[in-house]
Amino acid sequence: MNIIGLNSLVGQRITLFCMNYIYTGKLVELDENQVRLDDAGIVYDTGPLLDKKWTDMQDLPHPVYIRMNSVESYMVLK
């Protein structure tokens, strides 16, 4: 995966749509294989994407590392 677009988002809160789950958090580190999100959460139910708050997001107790090969799309959303 090309990480050039993600590099421009370091320091921002991003949302990663992955094969099985949706993760959101502050992008702090990345390489060709993985990204690290701090202050992260896993989203089980988004609700309408234009709403200001997720319907069901659970905070994660530690930074989360996500493999790049599981990321389908990403954006600054919430």
PDB file of N, CA, C and O in Angstrom:
ATOM      1  N   MET A   1       0.844  -1.181   0.000  1.00  0.00           N
ATOM      2  CA  MET A   1       0.000   0.000   0.000  1.00  0.00           C
ATOM      3  C   MET A   1       0.884   1.237   0.000  1.00  0.00           C
ATOM      4  O   MET A   1       1.910   1.276   0.679  1.00  0.00           O
ATOM      5  N   ASN A   2       0.492   2.222  -0.746  1.00  0.00           N
ATOM      6  CA  ASN A   2       1.207   3.488  -0.800  1.00  0.00           C
ATOM      7  C   ASN A   2       0.891   4.291   0.461  1.00  0.00           C
ATOM      8  O   ASN A   2      -0.277   4.560   0.744  1.00  0.00           O
ATOM      9  N   ILE A   3       1.922   4.677   1.223  1.00  0.00           N
ATOM     10  CA  ILE A   3       1.684   5.375   2.493  1.00  0.00           C
ATOM     11  C   ILE A   3       1.834   6.886   2.371  1.00  0.00           C
ATOM     12  O   ILE A   3       1.764   7.592   3.377  1.00  0.00           O
ATOM     13  N   ILE A   4       2.039   7.394   1.162  1.00  0.00           N
ATOM     14  CA  ILE A   4       2.234   8.841   0.993  1.00  0.00           C
ATOM     15  C   ILE A   4       1.034   9.614   1.521  1.00  0.00           C
ATOM     16  O   ILE A   4       1.213  10.604   2.230  1.00  0.00           O
ATOM     17  N   GLY A   5      -0.175   9.195   1.199  1.00  0.00           N
ATOM     18  CA  GLY A   5      -1.371   9.881   1.682  1.00  0.00           C
ATOM     19  C   GLY A   5      -1.493   9.846   3.187  1.00  0.00           C
ATOM     20  O   GLY A   5      -1.870  10.843   3.802  1.00  0.00           O
ATOM     21  N   LEU A   6      -1.177   8.711   3.791  1.00  0.00           N
ATOM     22  CA  LEU A   6      -1.236   8.605   5.247  1.00  0.00           C
ATOM     23  C   LEU A   6      -0.187   9.471   5.925  1.00  0.00           C
ATOM     24  O   LEU A   6      -0.444  10.016   6.998  1.00  0.00           O
ATOM     25  N   ASN A   7       0.981   9.610   5.327  1.00  0.00           N
ATOM     26  CA  ASN A   7       2.021  10.466   5.918  1.00  0.00           C
ATOM     27  C   ASN A   7       1.513  11.876   6.141  1.00  0.00           C
ATOM     28  O   ASN A   7       1.882  12.512   7.128  1.00  0.00           O
ATOM     29  N   SER A   8       0.683  12.375   5.255  1.00  0.00           N
ATOM     30  CA  SER A   8       0.173  13.742   5.397  1.00  0.00           C
ATOM     31  C   SER A   8      -0.830  13.877   6.534  1.00  0.00           C
ATOM     32  O   SER A   8      -1.187  14.993   6.913  1.00  0.00           O
ATOM     33  N   LEU A   9      -1.292  12.749   7.087  1.00  0.00           N
ATOM     34  CA  LEU A   9      -2.298  12.775   8.154  1.00  0.00           C
ATOM     35  C   LEU A   9      -1.719  12.515   9.543  1.00  0.00           C
ATOM     36  O   LEU A   9      -2.472  12.463  10.516  1.00  0.00           O
ATOM     37  N   VAL A  10      -0.404  12.350   9.659  1.00  0.00           N
ATOM     38  CA  VAL A  10       0.217  12.124  10.968  1.00  0.00           C
ATOM     39  C   VAL A  10      -0.130  13.292  11.888  1.00  0.00           C
ATOM     40  O   VAL A  10      -0.024  14.458  11.507  1.00  0.00           O
ATOM     41  N   GLY A  11      -0.545  12.955  13.098  1.00  0.00           N
ATOM     42  CA  GLY A  11      -0.931  13.959  14.082  1.00  0.00           C
ATOM     43  C   GLY A  11      -2.425  14.242  14.098  1.00  0.00           C
ATOM     44  O   GLY A  11      -2.913  14.915  15.006  1.00  0.00           O
ATOM     45  N   GLN A  12      -3.151  13.745  13.120  1.00  0.00           N
ATOM     46  CA  GLN A  12      -4.595  13.966  13.055  1.00  0.00           C
ATOM     47  C   GLN A  12      -5.347  12.723  13.512  1.00  0.00           C
ATOM     48  O   GLN A  12      -4.820  11.611  13.488  1.00  0.00           O
ATOM     49  N   ARG A  13      -6.585  12.938  13.926  1.00  0.00           N
ATOM     50  CA  ARG A  13      -7.469  11.817  14.256  1.00  0.00           C
ATOM     51  C   ARG A  13      -8.043  11.293  12.944  1.00  0.00           C
ATOM     52  O   ARG A  13      -8.685  12.031  12.196  1.00  0.00           O
ATOM     53  N   ILE A  14      -7.805  10.013  12.676  1.00  0.00           N
ATOM     54  CA  ILE A  14      -8.267   9.419  11.424  1.00  0.00           C
ATOM     55  C   ILE A  14      -9.137   8.206  11.720  1.00  0.00           C
ATOM     56  O   ILE A  14      -9.172   7.701  12.842  1.00  0.00           O
ATOM     57  N   THR A  15      -9.831   7.757  10.695  1.00  0.00           N
ATOM     58  CA  THR A  15     -10.640   6.559  10.768  1.00  0.00           C
ATOM     59  C   THR A  15     -10.158   5.595   9.702  1.00  0.00           C
ATOM     60  O   THR A  15     -10.023   5.964   8.535  1.00  0.00           O
ATOM     61  N   LEU A  16      -9.896   4.349  10.109  1.00  0.00           N
ATOM     62  CA  LEU A  16      -9.453   3.304   9.192  1.00  0.00           C
ATOM     63  C   LEU A  16     -10.563   2.272   9.050  1.00  0.00           C
ATOM     64  O   LEU A  16     -10.987   1.659  10.029  1.00  0.00           O
ATOM     65  N   PHE A  17     -11.021   2.091   7.830  1.00  0.00           N
ATOM     66  CA  PHE A  17     -11.991   1.044   7.529  1.00  0.00           C
ATOM     67  C   PHE A  17     -11.185  -0.183   7.107  1.00  0.00           C
ATOM     68  O   PHE A  17     -10.526  -0.174   6.068  1.00  0.00           O
ATOM     69  N   CYS A  18     -11.243  -1.229   7.913  1.00  0.00           N
ATOM     70  CA  CYS A  18     -10.450  -2.434   7.674  1.00  0.00           C
ATOM     71  C   CYS A  18     -11.357  -3.602   7.303  1.00  0.00           C
ATOM     72  O   CYS A  18     -12.581  -3.477   7.295  1.00  0.00           O
ATOM     73  N   MET A  19     -10.740  -4.731   6.998  1.00  0.00           N
ATOM     74  CA  MET A  19     -11.499  -5.906   6.559  1.00  0.00           C
ATOM     75  C   MET A  19     -12.607  -6.290   7.534  1.00  0.00           C
ATOM     76  O   MET A  19     -13.715  -6.616   7.108  1.00  0.00           O
ATOM     77  N   ASN A  20     -12.328  -6.256   8.819  1.00  0.00           N
ATOM     78  CA  ASN A  20     -13.316  -6.711   9.800  1.00  0.00           C
ATOM     79  C   ASN A  20     -13.835  -5.619  10.726  1.00  0.00           C
ATOM     80  O   ASN A  20     -14.964  -5.709  11.207  1.00  0.00           O
ATOM     81  N   TYR A  21     -13.041  -4.603  10.982  1.00  0.00           N
ATOM     82  CA  TYR A  21     -13.416  -3.593  11.965  1.00  0.00           C
ATOM     83  C   TYR A  21     -13.119  -2.199  11.453  1.00  0.00           C
ATOM     84  O   TYR A  21     -12.454  -2.018  10.433  1.00  0.00           O
ATOM     85  N   ILE A  22     -13.624  -1.223  12.181  1.00  0.00           N
ATOM     86  CA  ILE A  22     -13.327   0.184  11.938  1.00  0.00           C
ATOM     87  C   ILE A  22     -12.587   0.691  13.167  1.00  0.00           C
ATOM     88  O   ILE A  22     -13.040   0.501  14.295  1.00  0.00           O
ATOM     89  N   TYR A  23     -11.449   1.336  12.946  1.00  0.00           N
ATOM     90  CA  TYR A  23     -10.652   1.901  14.031  1.00  0.00           C
ATOM     91  C   TYR A  23     -10.563   3.406  13.840  1.00  0.00           C
ATOM     92  O   TYR A  23     -10.534   3.904  12.714  1.00  0.00           O
ATOM     93  N   THR A  24     -10.521   4.119  14.952  1.00  0.00           N
ATOM     94  CA  THR A  24     -10.355   5.555  14.898  1.00  0.00           C
ATOM     95  C   THR A  24      -9.373   5.962  15.995  1.00  0.00           C
ATOM     96  O   THR A  24      -9.357   5.362  17.070  1.00  0.00           O
ATOM     97  N   GLY A  25      -8.565   6.965  15.729  1.00  0.00           N
ATOM     98  CA  GLY A  25      -7.587   7.420  16.711  1.00  0.00           C
ATOM     99  C   GLY A  25      -6.607   8.391  16.082  1.00  0.00           C
ATOM    100  O   GLY A  25      -6.685   8.701  14.893  1.00  0.00           O
ATOM    101  N   LYS A  26      -5.685   8.863  16.903  1.00  0.00           N
ATOM    102  CA  LYS A  26      -4.670   9.808  16.442  1.00  0.00           C
ATOM    103  C   LYS A  26      -3.531   9.028  15.786  1.00  0.00           C
ATOM    104  O   LYS A  26      -2.892   8.193  16.427  1.00  0.00           O
ATOM    105  N   LEU A  27      -3.286   9.300  14.521  1.00  0.00           N
ATOM    106  CA  LEU A  27      -2.213   8.643  13.785  1.00  0.00           C
ATOM    107  C   LEU A  27      -0.881   9.224  14.239  1.00  0.00           C
ATOM    108  O   LEU A  27      -0.617  10.412  14.053  1.00  0.00           O
ATOM    109  N   VAL A  28      -0.042   8.378  14.839  1.00  0.00           N
ATOM    110  CA  VAL A  28       1.226   8.872  15.375  1.00  0.00           C
ATOM    111  C   VAL A  28       2.444   8.264  14.705  1.00  0.00           C
ATOM    112  O   VAL A  28       3.538   8.823  14.784  1.00  0.00           O
ATOM    113  N   GLU A  29       2.269   7.118  14.043  1.00  0.00           N
ATOM    114  CA  GLU A  29       3.426   6.434  13.478  1.00  0.00           C
ATOM    115  C   GLU A  29       2.955   5.480  12.387  1.00  0.00           C
ATOM    116  O   GLU A  29       1.881   4.888  12.493  1.00  0.00           O
ATOM    117  N   LEU A  30       3.768   5.332  11.330  1.00  0.00           N
ATOM    118  CA  LEU A  30       3.443   4.376  10.282  1.00  0.00           C
ATOM    119  C   LEU A  30       4.677   3.994   9.499  1.00  0.00           C
ATOM    120  O   LEU A  30       5.664   4.729   9.442  1.00  0.00           O
ATOM    121  N   ASP A  31       4.590   2.825   8.900  1.00  0.00           N
ATOM    122  CA  ASP A  31       5.578   2.387   7.928  1.00  0.00           C
ATOM    123  C   ASP A  31       4.841   1.566   6.875  1.00  0.00           C
ATOM    124  O   ASP A  31       3.612   1.596   6.824  1.00  0.00           O
ATOM    125  N   GLU A  32       5.562   0.841   6.040  1.00  0.00           N
ATOM    126  CA  GLU A  32       4.923   0.084   4.969  1.00  0.00           C
ATOM    127  C   GLU A  32       4.044  -1.044   5.489  1.00  0.00           C
ATOM    128  O   GLU A  32       3.161  -1.518   4.775  1.00  0.00           O
ATOM    129  N   ASN A  33       4.277  -1.480   6.731  1.00  0.00           N
ATOM    130  CA  ASN A  33       3.588  -2.654   7.261  1.00  0.00           C
ATOM    131  C   ASN A  33       2.466  -2.366   8.246  1.00  0.00           C
ATOM    132  O   ASN A  33       1.517  -3.143   8.342  1.00  0.00           O
ATOM    133  N   GLN A  34       2.559  -1.260   8.980  1.00  0.00           N
ATOM    134  CA  GLN A  34       1.567  -1.012  10.016  1.00  0.00           C
ATOM    135  C   GLN A  34       1.435   0.465  10.329  1.00  0.00           C
ATOM    136  O   GLN A  34       2.303   1.272   9.998  1.00  0.00           O
ATOM    137  N   VAL A  35       0.321   0.801  10.981  1.00  0.00           N
ATOM    138  CA  VAL A  35       0.115   2.151  11.512  1.00  0.00           C
ATOM    139  C   VAL A  35      -0.132   2.021  13.005  1.00  0.00           C
ATOM    140  O   VAL A  35      -0.603   0.988  13.481  1.00  0.00           O
ATOM    141  N   ARG A  36       0.192   3.076  13.735  1.00  0.00           N
ATOM    142  CA  ARG A  36      -0.081   3.125  15.175  1.00  0.00           C
ATOM    143  C   ARG A  36      -1.056   4.262  15.430  1.00  0.00           C
ATOM    144  O   ARG A  36      -0.845   5.392  14.990  1.00  0.00           O
ATOM    145  N   LEU A  37      -2.135   3.940  16.154  1.00  0.00           N
ATOM    146  CA  LEU A  37      -3.111   4.932  16.582  1.00  0.00           C
ATOM    147  C   LEU A  37      -3.072   5.042  18.098  1.00  0.00           C
ATOM    148  O   LEU A  37      -3.150   4.033  18.800  1.00  0.00           O
ATOM    149  N   ASP A  38      -2.951   6.258  18.601  1.00  0.00           N
ATOM    150  CA  ASP A  38      -3.072   6.534  20.031  1.00  0.00           C
ATOM    151  C   ASP A  38      -4.472   7.060  20.305  1.00  0.00           C
ATOM    152  O   ASP A  38      -5.173   7.487  19.387  1.00  0.00           O
ATOM    153  N   ASP A  39      -4.880   7.028  21.576  1.00  0.00           N
ATOM    154  CA  ASP A  39      -6.242   7.457  21.958  1.00  0.00           C
ATOM    155  C   ASP A  39      -7.249   6.828  21.012  1.00  0.00           C
ATOM    156  O   ASP A  39      -8.135   7.501  20.486  1.00  0.00           O
ATOM    157  N   ALA A  40      -7.101   5.523  20.805  1.00  0.00           N
ATOM    158  CA  ALA A  40      -7.842   4.814  19.769  1.00  0.00           C
ATOM    159  C   ALA A  40      -9.111   4.173  20.304  1.00  0.00           C
ATOM    160  O   ALA A  40      -9.287   3.971  21.505  1.00  0.00           O
ATOM    161  N   GLY A  41      -9.974   3.868  19.367  1.00  0.00           N
ATOM    162  CA  GLY A  41     -11.194   3.132  19.663  1.00  0.00           C
ATOM    163  C   GLY A  41     -11.544   2.220  18.510  1.00  0.00           C
ATOM    164  O   GLY A  41     -11.107   2.418  17.377  1.00  0.00           O
ATOM    165  N   ILE A  42     -12.337   1.224  18.822  1.00  0.00           N
ATOM    166  CA  ILE A  42     -12.862   0.317  17.810  1.00  0.00           C
ATOM    167  C   ILE A  42     -14.353   0.608  17.677  1.00  0.00           C
ATOM    168  O   ILE A  42     -15.071   0.688  18.674  1.00  0.00           O
ATOM    169  N   VAL A  43     -14.802   0.762  16.458  1.00  0.00           N
ATOM    170  CA  VAL A  43     -16.185   1.156  16.190  1.00  0.00           C
ATOM    171  C   VAL A  43     -16.974  -0.086  15.798  1.00  0.00           C
ATOM    172  O   VAL A  43     -16.659  -0.749  14.810  1.00  0.00           O
ATOM    173  N   TYR A  44     -18.008  -0.393  16.588  1.00  0.00           N
ATOM    174  CA  TYR A  44     -18.862  -1.535  16.296  1.00  0.00           C
ATOM    175  C   TYR A  44     -20.114  -1.127  15.533  1.00  0.00           C
ATOM    176  O   TYR A  44     -20.686  -1.935  14.801  1.00  0.00           O
ATOM    177  N   ASP A  45     -20.545   0.122  15.700  1.00  0.00           N
ATOM    178  CA  ASP A  45     -21.720   0.623  14.982  1.00  0.00           C
ATOM    179  C   ASP A  45     -21.499   2.105  14.719  1.00  0.00           C
ATOM    180  O   ASP A  45     -21.374   2.892  15.657  1.00  0.00           O
ATOM    181  N   THR A  46     -21.450   2.485  13.457  1.00  0.00           N
ATOM    182  CA  THR A  46     -21.171   3.875  13.119  1.00  0.00           C
ATOM    183  C   THR A  46     -22.378   4.768  13.301  1.00  0.00           C
ATOM    184  O   THR A  46     -22.231   5.925  13.695  1.00  0.00           O
ATOM    185  N   GLY A  47     -23.576   4.257  13.022  1.00  0.00           N
ATOM    186  CA  GLY A  47     -24.722   5.131  12.880  1.00  0.00           C
ATOM    187  C   GLY A  47     -24.523   5.921  11.602  1.00  0.00           C
ATOM    188  O   GLY A  47     -23.634   5.583  10.819  1.00  0.00           O
ATOM    189  N   PRO A  48     -25.318   6.970  11.351  1.00  0.00           N
ATOM    190  CA  PRO A  48     -25.111   7.785  10.152  1.00  0.00           C
ATOM    191  C   PRO A  48     -23.719   8.420  10.166  1.00  0.00           C
ATOM    192  O   PRO A  48     -23.317   9.004  11.173  1.00  0.00           O
ATOM    193  N   LEU A  49     -22.995   8.311   9.079  1.00  0.00           N
ATOM    194  CA  LEU A  49     -21.611   8.792   9.046  1.00  0.00           C
ATOM    195  C   LEU A  49     -21.493  10.304   9.187  1.00  0.00           C
ATOM    196  O   LEU A  49     -20.413  10.798   9.514  1.00  0.00           O
ATOM    197  N   LEU A  50     -22.546  11.042   8.956  1.00  0.00           N
ATOM    198  CA  LEU A  50     -22.497  12.492   9.118  1.00  0.00           C
ATOM    199  C   LEU A  50     -22.771  12.925  10.560  1.00  0.00           C
ATOM    200  O   LEU A  50     -22.605  14.099  10.890  1.00  0.00           O
ATOM    201  N   ASP A  51     -23.189  11.989  11.427  1.00  0.00           N
ATOM    202  CA  ASP A  51     -23.397  12.333  12.836  1.00  0.00           C
ATOM    203  C   ASP A  51     -22.063  12.649  13.493  1.00  0.00           C
ATOM    204  O   ASP A  51     -21.022  12.151  13.062  1.00  0.00           O
ATOM    205  N   LYS A  52     -22.089  13.459  14.516  1.00  0.00           N
ATOM    206  CA  LYS A  52     -20.875  13.881  15.212  1.00  0.00           C
ATOM    207  C   LYS A  52     -20.317  12.796  16.121  1.00  0.00           C
ATOM    208  O   LYS A  52     -19.151  12.871  16.511  1.00  0.00           O
ATOM    209  N   LYS A  53     -21.112  11.790  16.471  1.00  0.00           N
ATOM    210  CA  LYS A  53     -20.687  10.772  17.416  1.00  0.00           C
ATOM    211  C   LYS A  53     -21.045   9.393  16.873  1.00  0.00           C
ATOM    212  O   LYS A  53     -22.099   9.205  16.264  1.00  0.00           O
ATOM    213  N   TRP A  54     -20.139   8.419  17.105  1.00  0.00           N
ATOM    214  CA  TRP A  54     -20.414   7.047  16.719  1.00  0.00           C
ATOM    215  C   TRP A  54     -21.539   6.497  17.587  1.00  0.00           C
ATOM    216  O   TRP A  54     -21.681   6.893  18.743  1.00  0.00           O
ATOM    217  N   THR A  55     -22.340   5.585  17.036  1.00  0.00           N
ATOM    218  CA  THR A  55     -23.379   4.929  17.820  1.00  0.00           C
ATOM    219  C   THR A  55     -22.767   4.020  18.874  1.00  0.00           C
ATOM    220  O   THR A  55     -23.220   4.009  20.019  1.00  0.00           O
ATOM    221  N   ASP A  56     -21.730   3.247  18.500  1.00  0.00           N
ATOM    222  CA  ASP A  56     -21.061   2.358  19.461  1.00  0.00           C
ATOM    223  C   ASP A  56     -19.569   2.300  19.157  1.00  0.00           C
ATOM    224  O   ASP A  56     -19.141   1.580  18.255  1.00  0.00           O
ATOM    225  N   MET A  57     -18.779   3.062  19.912  1.00  0.00           N
ATOM    226  CA  MET A  57     -17.330   3.022  19.816  1.00  0.00           C
ATOM    227  C   MET A  57     -16.784   2.721  21.205  1.00  0.00           C
ATOM    228  O   MET A  57     -17.159   3.363  22.187  1.00  0.00           O
ATOM    229  N   GLN A  58     -15.903   1.744  21.273  1.00  0.00           N
ATOM    230  CA  GLN A  58     -15.292   1.356  22.534  1.00  0.00           C
ATOM    231  C   GLN A  58     -13.847   1.841  22.563  1.00  0.00           C
ATOM    232  O   GLN A  58     -13.068   1.529  21.663  1.00  0.00           O
ATOM    233  N   ASP A  59     -13.486   2.606  23.596  1.00  0.00           N
ATOM    234  CA  ASP A  59     -12.104   3.053  23.752  1.00  0.00           C
ATOM    235  C   ASP A  59     -11.199   1.852  23.965  1.00  0.00           C
ATOM    236  O   ASP A  59     -11.567   0.897  24.649  1.00  0.00           O
ATOM    237  N   LEU A  60     -10.019   1.906  23.376  1.00  0.00           N
ATOM    238  CA  LEU A  60      -9.015   0.867  23.588  1.00  0.00           C
ATOM    239  C   LEU A  60      -8.045   1.353  24.666  1.00  0.00           C
ATOM    240  O   LEU A  60      -7.682   2.529  24.671  1.00  0.00           O
ATOM    241  N   PRO A  61      -7.617   0.477  25.576  1.00  0.00           N
ATOM    242  CA  PRO A  61      -6.814   0.911  26.717  1.00  0.00           C
ATOM    243  C   PRO A  61      -5.367   1.248  26.385  1.00  0.00           C
ATOM    244  O   PRO A  61      -4.663   1.833  27.208  1.00  0.00           O
ATOM    245  N   HIS A  62      -4.916   0.885  25.187  1.00  0.00           N
ATOM    246  CA  HIS A  62      -3.530   1.102  24.786  1.00  0.00           C
ATOM    247  C   HIS A  62      -3.502   1.518  23.316  1.00  0.00           C
ATOM    248  O   HIS A  62      -4.502   1.372  22.612  1.00  0.00           O
ATOM    249  N   PRO A  63      -2.370   2.032  22.851  1.00  0.00           N
ATOM    250  CA  PRO A  63      -2.247   2.282  21.416  1.00  0.00           C
ATOM    251  C   PRO A  63      -2.526   0.988  20.631  1.00  0.00           C
ATOM    252  O   PRO A  63      -2.262  -0.113  21.115  1.00  0.00           O
ATOM    253  N   VAL A  64      -3.051   1.140  19.441  1.00  0.00           N
ATOM    254  CA  VAL A  64      -3.345  -0.020  18.610  1.00  0.00           C
ATOM    255  C   VAL A  64      -2.482   0.042  17.352  1.00  0.00           C
ATOM    256  O   VAL A  64      -2.296   1.107  16.762  1.00  0.00           O
ATOM    257  N   TYR A  65      -1.965  -1.106  16.956  1.00  0.00           N
ATOM    258  CA  TYR A  65      -1.180  -1.242  15.726  1.00  0.00           C
ATOM    259  C   TYR A  65      -2.028  -2.020  14.732  1.00  0.00           C
ATOM    260  O   TYR A  65      -2.536  -3.098  15.042  1.00  0.00           O
ATOM    261  N   ILE A  66      -2.173  -1.472  13.551  1.00  0.00           N
ATOM    262  CA  ILE A  66      -3.021  -2.082  12.528  1.00  0.00           C
ATOM    263  C   ILE A  66      -2.172  -2.396  11.309  1.00  0.00           C
ATOM    264  O   ILE A  66      -1.436  -1.541  10.816  1.00  0.00           O
ATOM    265  N   ARG A  67      -2.277  -3.616  10.830  1.00  0.00           N
ATOM    266  CA  ARG A  67      -1.528  -4.034   9.655  1.00  0.00           C
ATOM    267  C   ARG A  67      -2.072  -3.325   8.413  1.00  0.00           C
ATOM    268  O   ARG A  67      -3.284  -3.272   8.205  1.00  0.00           O
ATOM    269  N   MET A  68      -1.189  -2.790   7.607  1.00  0.00           N
ATOM    270  CA  MET A  68      -1.586  -2.059   6.407  1.00  0.00           C
ATOM    271  C   MET A  68      -2.347  -2.944   5.421  1.00  0.00           C
ATOM    272  O   MET A  68      -3.206  -2.447   4.693  1.00  0.00           O
ATOM    273  N   ASN A  69      -2.050  -4.247   5.382  1.00  0.00           N
ATOM    274  CA  ASN A  69      -2.727  -5.099   4.413  1.00  0.00           C
ATOM    275  C   ASN A  69      -4.188  -5.366   4.769  1.00  0.00           C
ATOM    276  O   ASN A  69      -4.906  -5.976   3.978  1.00  0.00           O
ATOM    277  N   SER A  70      -4.643  -4.919   5.947  1.00  0.00           N
ATOM    278  CA  SER A  70      -6.054  -5.059   6.300  1.00  0.00           C
ATOM    279  C   SER A  70      -6.844  -3.770   6.080  1.00  0.00           C
ATOM    280  O   SER A  70      -8.069  -3.771   6.202  1.00  0.00           O
ATOM    281  N   VAL A  71      -6.159  -2.672   5.756  1.00  0.00           N
ATOM    282  CA  VAL A  71      -6.825  -1.380   5.578  1.00  0.00           C
ATOM    283  C   VAL A  71      -7.432  -1.301   4.180  1.00  0.00           C
ATOM    284  O   VAL A  71      -6.739  -1.478   3.178  1.00  0.00           O
ATOM    285  N   GLU A  72      -8.735  -1.033   4.127  1.00  0.00           N
ATOM    286  CA  GLU A  72      -9.426  -0.868   2.855  1.00  0.00           C
ATOM    287  C   GLU A  72      -9.501   0.595   2.447  1.00  0.00           C
ATOM    288  O   GLU A  72      -9.349   0.925   1.271  1.00  0.00           O
ATOM    289  N   SER A  73      -9.737   1.474   3.423  1.00  0.00           N
ATOM    290  CA  SER A  73      -9.790   2.904   3.147  1.00  0.00           C
ATOM    291  C   SER A  73      -9.549   3.667   4.442  1.00  0.00           C
ATOM    292  O   SER A  73      -9.623   3.099   5.532  1.00  0.00           O
ATOM    293  N   TYR A  74      -9.260   4.952   4.315  1.00  0.00           N
ATOM    294  CA  TYR A  74      -9.009   5.783   5.489  1.00  0.00           C
ATOM    295  C   TYR A  74      -9.395   7.210   5.177  1.00  0.00           C
ATOM    296  O   TYR A  74      -9.428   7.628   4.020  1.00  0.00           O
ATOM    297  N   MET A  75      -9.691   7.963   6.249  1.00  0.00           N
ATOM    298  CA  MET A  75     -10.073   9.363   6.069  1.00  0.00           C
ATOM    299  C   MET A  75     -10.088  10.072   7.416  1.00  0.00           C
ATOM    300  O   MET A  75     -10.088   9.439   8.472  1.00  0.00           O
ATOM    301  N   VAL A  76     -10.100  11.382   7.354  1.00  0.00           N
ATOM    302  CA  VAL A  76     -10.385  12.196   8.528  1.00  0.00           C
ATOM    303  C   VAL A  76     -11.907  12.310   8.557  1.00  0.00           C
ATOM    304  O   VAL A  76     -12.500  12.973   7.706  1.00  0.00           O
ATOM    305  N   LEU A  77     -12.529  11.668   9.528  1.00  0.00           N
ATOM    306  CA  LEU A  77     -13.992  11.589   9.543  1.00  0.00           C
ATOM    307  C   LEU A  77     -14.584  12.138  10.811  1.00  0.00           C
ATOM    308  O   LEU A  77     -15.558  12.889  10.759  1.00  0.00           O
ATOM    309  N   LYS A  78     -14.027  11.787  11.951  1.00  0.00           N
ATOM    310  CA  LYS A  78     -14.590  12.211  13.238  1.00  0.00           C
ATOM    311  C   LYS A  78     -13.539  12.950  14.025  1.00  0.00           C
ATOM    312  O   LYS A  78     -13.803  13.394  15.143  1.00  0.00           O
TER     313      LYS A  78
END
